[in-house]
């Protein structure tokens, strides 16, 4: 089967699953369906041979299995998949986000810019219309006020006239399109800088939001919200882990819905990962905000020093200062957009992640009686010390890394996001936090960490058999 044929079959399967769910009153996105199809096919429990083309019976089975999973609203596993799909679709690294955001802004401005650079104005009315278009372009590019606000338009027009009077339009028309676009950008920064300076002196700035003040309030609030949510999420994860461990020790007399609790534990740990990523980016925003604040204050002070009590100032001196103010303010704007995106992601994930918690809380309550709940830190403390460290001489053919001897030990990325490689394989997805101080096993260019010396030694006795990749 060719690649095109395979893609056509997959699209058909996704469409059929979506219709099956829709027919039963469940609305699912194609992205979520595609994610589920991949997960089901790769799950060895479902007995799909990924090396062979799907038969008609295989397709029907795949549709049925996927539809059932997608419609199981009580399943923590489905909530986990929903979180993963949403996060993958909406989260990007800081650099990727800023690049994409700038691209979107540029693409939205392109029709406006093209309308200006394509102009062939000849009459007075046409030149007046072209000047108004330049004013609108500058306002839209700066993002400082509404183009329908008359006061804002007058302010932008006045600032533009002070650096680019309408009489300059003739020279502008003789420029190449590339140079016209470049001049529009330069004029935007100069006009924006002028407006920011006037706003600082209470002589203008209509429609300009106080972004630094907004960020000064939003960043600590978002940080606190994420930290509180992370703390609560970890507390719940610790409870799930304690119950699962207790069940494996056979210390419950009542029936324990072990698979359901495992699903919930995985869901909670996945949410923890996302929360930590969001919190990291918010903290970076906080650092960037502080730096921008100092930079903007210094730049504004230089502008004031340059223009204060002077009737005439050389443009070569003041224009670069206005441009610097504009660039810094743009960075403030980008931080605010990024903060909004991070906050919205958190809000959406929070709803999905906590969808099952109330129901699971009622199940957990009786199971937690007389059960010791350990934090991740407590587990690490209990397994730290020379007596807990793997003796590498027992495994002469294997490579072990230790904190005191391995170079850049802290940067080593272990498998399974730092959870115990042995417990995941031996106890069917049991997530126990590992302690790298026990020793990290390097095997087939992968790094494995463990929750105890005993777990490390059992895994090391046959890594290929114990690896999750080989567990069915």
N, C-alpha and C positions, 0 to 999 in steps of 0.2 A: 504494500500500500504506500502510495506517495505521500509526501508531507502534506500536500494540499488536500488529498483525500482524507487523511487522518484528522486534519483540522476541521474538515467539513463534518466528519462523523462526531467529533467532540462537540461542535456547535449544536448539532442535532440532538445529542444526548442532553446537553445543558438546557436546550429549549424544551425538551420533553419533560425534564424534571421540574422546570419552572412552571410549566402548564399543569403538571400533576399537583404541585403544591398550591397553585392558584385556584385550581378546581375545588380544593378542600378549604379554601379561605385563608391560605397562608401566602403572604407576599414576600418573596425573596429576590435579592439582586442576582444578576448573572455572575457577578464576581464571587459572591458567597457560594453559589452553586458550583462554579468552577473549582473553587478551593475545596469544597466537599468532595467532588468527584475525584480529584487528585488524592485526597486523604484516604478515601475508601479503596481506591485501586491499589494504593501502596501498602495498605494494611494487610499483612499476611493472613490475618484471621478471616478475611473475605475471599481468599483463594482465587484471586485474579492473577493470571500469568501476564506480567507486563511485557514479556518478550514475544507474545503472540497477539494476533489481531483478535478483537472481541467477536465472539459469535453472537447470533441473534439472542440466544438465551442469556449470554453474558450481559448484553446490553439491557435486557429486561430486568435482570437481577440488579444491575448497577443502578438503574433508574429507581427501582423499588427501595433498595437499601438507602440511597441518598435521600429520597423523598421522606422516608420514615425518620431519618436522622434530622433532617431540616424542619420537620414538623413536631419534633419532640421538644416542646417548649419548656419542659421540666428538666432538661438535660444540661448540667454544667458544662459538658463537653461542647455542646452547641454554642453556649455562651462564650466559651474559650475561642472557638473558631470565629465567631462574630467579632470578638475583640481583635483577633489577629488580622482579619480581613480589613476592619476599619482602620486599625493602626497602620498597616502596610499602605493603605490607600491615602492616608492623610498626614502621616508623620514623615519628615525628612530631616536630614542633618541641617545644621544651621547654614552651612555654606550652600547646600542644595536649595534650601528654602529661599534664601536671599537671591540666588541666581534666578530661580523660577519667578519670584515676586517681581523682580526688576524686568524680566522678560514680559510678564503679563502687563505691567504698566506701560512698557514701550509699545507693545502690540495694540493696546487700547488707544494710544496717542497717535499711532501711525496714520490713520485716516485724516485726523486733524492736521497733522504736519504735511501730509501729501496735498491736502486742499490748499495749503499756503504755498508750497513749493511749485505747484502746478499753475498757480495764478498767472494770468497775463493781463494784469490790471493796466488800463490806459487812461480812463476818465477819472475825474476827481472822486466821483461816487464809488468807483471800483477801488481806488486807493484807500478811501475811508473804510470800506468794507474789509479790505485786506488787513488794515491796521487793527480793526476790531477782532479779526480772526487771530492775529498774533497775540493780542491781549488774552483772549480765551485760551489759547494754547499754553501761554505762560501760567495762567491760573490753574488749568487742568494738570499740567506737569508738576506744579509745586504742591498741589493738594491742599492749599491754604485758603479755604473758603469756597462758597458755592458760586458757580458762574451765573446763577439767576439772582444773586444778591446785588442790587444796584450799588450799594455803598462799597462793596468789595470791588466791583468792576471799576468804579471811579478811582479807588485807591490804587489798584494795579495799573490803570491807565496813566495816572499821575506819575507813578514811579517809573513806568516805561518811558514816558515823555521826557523825563529828566536825563535819561541815558540814551534814548533812541527816539528822537522826535520824528514825526511823520515825514519830514523832509528827507530822511535817510532811506525812505522806501525805494527811491530810484536806484541808489547804490545796491540795496538788498536784492532788487530784481535782476541785477547784472551778475550776481554770484552764481556759481554752479549749485546744483541741488544739494550736494554734499556740504558745501560751505554754508548754504542757507540753513541747513539742519543744525550745523555746528553753531551758527550764530544764535539760532533760536534757543539752544541749550544754554549758551553763555548768558543771553538776556534773561532767561528764566532764573538763573542763579543770582545774577546781579539784582534783579527786581525783588526776588525773594529775600535776599540779604537786606535790602533797603527796608522792606516791610517789617522784617524782624527787628531791625534797629529802631524803626519808628514805634513799633509795639513796645519795645523796652522803655522808650521815653514817653509812653502814653500818648503818642501823637499819631497813632494808626494801629494797624494790625487787626482790622475788622475781620471776623470769621476765622481767625487763627486760634485753634484750640491750644490750651496750655498743656502740651504733651508731657513735659517734664513733671508737672504736678500730677497728671493722671498716672504716669508710670510710677511715681514715688509712692502712690497709694496702692496701685494694682500689683506691683511686684511682691511686696511683703504679704499681701492678702493671698495671692496665688501660691506663694511659697508655703505659707502656713497651712493652707487647705491641702496641698499635696503632702506635706509632712504629717499632718493629722491622719490623712487617708492611708498613708504608708504605715504608720504606727498601728492603726486599726487592722489593716490587711495582714501585717505580720503576726499580730496577736491571734487572728483567726487561723492563719496558716500553722502556727505552732499547735493549736488545738487539734486541727485535722491530723497533723503528724503524730501527736501523742495517741490519739484514738487508733490510728492505723497500726502503730507499733504495738499497742496493747492488744489489738485483735490478733496480730501475727504471733504473739506470745501465748495465745489461747487463754487469755485471762478474763474473757467475757462469757457469761452464762447465757445471756440473751443473744438473739440473732443480730448481727451487725451488717448493715448495707455497705459492705466494704467497697464495692466498685463505685457506688455513688459518692462516697466520701473521698475516694481517690480522685475522681473526676473534679470534685470541688476543690481538693488540695491543689491539683494541677492548675485549675482556673485561677485560684488565689495567687499562686506563685507566678503565673503569667502576668497577672495584673500588677504584682510587685515589680516585675521587670519593667513594665511600661511606666509605672509611677516613677521609678528611679531615673529612667531616661528623660521623662518630662521634667522632673525636679532638677536634673543636671542642666538642662537647657535653660530653665528659669533662673538658675543661679548664675549661669553665664550671662544672661540678660541683665541681671542685677549688677554684675561686674562691669559690663559694657556701659550700662546706664551711669554708673559712677564716673567712669572715664569720660563719657560724653559730656556730663554735667560740668566737669572741670574744664574740659576743652572749650565748651561753648562760652563759659564765663570768661575765660582768658581771651577768646576771640572777640567777644563783645567789648571787653575792656580796651582792646587795641583799637577797635573801630571808634569808640568814644574818644579815646586819646587823640586819634588822627583827625577827627572832624570837629571836635569841641571848639567853640568860639572862633571858628574860621569861616569866612565868607566864601572862600574858594579853596578847593582841595584838588590836587592832581589826581586825575582818574587812575593813573598807573599805581598810585598808592592805595586808594580806597577800594577800587573795584575788586582786587584780589581778596580783600578782607570781607567784602560782602559775599563773594563766592564761597569763601571758607565757612561763613555762617550758614549759608544755604546747604552746603554739603553735610555739615554737622546736624542740622535740623532734619535733613532727609534720613540720616541714621537714626535719629530719635523716632521718626515716623515708622521706620522699618522695625525697630524694637517693639513699638506698640502693636504693629500688625502681627509680629511673631508671638508676642504675649497673648494676643487674642486667639490665635490659632492653637497655642498650647493649652490655654484655658478651655477652649471648646472641645479639644480632644479629651481632656480630663473629664469634662462634664459628660460626654457621650460614653466613654469607657466606664465611668462610675455607675451609670444606670445598668449597663450590661453585666458588669462584674458582680453587682450586688443583687442581681435578679433572683438568685437561689439562696441567698444567705438566711433569710427569715425561716424558710422551710428547713434548711440544714441546721439552723440553730436549735430548732425544736428536737431534731433527731440527736444532735450532739449532747444536749443538756444532761440526759441520764447516763450517757456513755462516759462523760467526763468525771463522774463521781469517783473519788479515790484514785484518780489518774494524775500523775505528775506531768505538768505541761512545762517543757523546757524551751527556752528561747534559743535562737541560733547562736547567740554569744555564749550561753551556758554550755551548749554542746561543744563549742570550740574550746572553752576553758577546760572542760573535762577530758579533752583528748590532746592537750598541749603538754609537752614535756618529753624528755628523752625516752622514757619508758613506753611512750605511745608511738614512737617513730619506727618505721619499718627498717629492719636490718637488711641492707642491700646485699650483704654477703650470702644471704639465703637464696638470692636470685642472681647468680653471677652472670647470667646471659642477658639480663635486662638492665635498662638504664633508669636510675632513680634521681630525681632532683630534690634538693633540700634547701631550705631557706638560707642557711648559713654558708652554703658552699656554691650554690648555682648563681651564675651571673644573671642579673635582671629577673630574678625569681618572681617579683611582684607583678611583672608584665606577662607572665605565662598565662595563656588562655586555655583553661581546661575544658574538657567536653561537658555537655549537658549543663552549661551555665553554672558550673561549680557545684552541682549536686553529686552525691556519691555515685560513682559509676557502677559499683557492685550492687547497691540496694535497688537501683532502677532496673537492673537486669534480673536479679535474683528474686525480687519481690514485686514484680509486675508494676513498674512505674512508681515505686515508693520513693518520694523525694526527701532525702535526708541531706541537709547541708554538709558539705565536705569540709575538711580542715587540711589545707595544703601542707601545714607543718608536719603532718604525719609522713609526708613524702608524696611526690608526684611521679607517676609512672609514665615514661615515654615509650610508646609502642606504636610501630608503624606510622611514625610522624604525627601521632596524636598524643595528647597529654590527659591523663586520668587522675582524678583526686578522689579521696575516700573519707568516710565518716568515722572510721576507726582503723586501727592497725590490723585487726582481724579481717575486716572487709577488704583491706588492701592486699593482704596475703592471699586470701581466697581468689580474688580477681587475678592477681599476678601468677597464680598457679596455672591458669589457662586463660589468658586475656582474650584470645579469639573466640572461645566458647562463651565467655562472660559478657562480651561486648553486646550492647543493645542491638547493634546491626544484625546479630546472629541469633537473637532470641525471638522465638515465635510464640 
